[in-house]
Amino acid sequence: MSEQIYYDIQRKKNFIIDSLIHLGIYKKGNKQLYELTLQELETEYEAISQQRISR
């Protein structure tokens, strides 16, 4: 994996983590957000977003 791709993935992960923390989410199960993969973070963010829209 090139350095640029790695950098872009980390930047996106950090953005989603910051967004989840802003929404009051700090962990998923027994894992800290920083331990999750990008795909897991995206799935969690989407689920939380859908819950907030449904309210």
MOSUL-V575368 format. One record per helix or strand of 2 or more residues. SS is the DSSP state (~ for helix, > for strand). FROM is the first residue (numbers start at 1). TO is the last residue. If there is no record, write none. Layout:
ss:SS from:FROM to:TO
ss:SS from:FROM to:TO
This chain:
ss:~ from:3 to:22
ss:> from:27 to:28
ss:> from:31 to:32
ss:~ from:33 to:35
ss:~ from:38 to:54
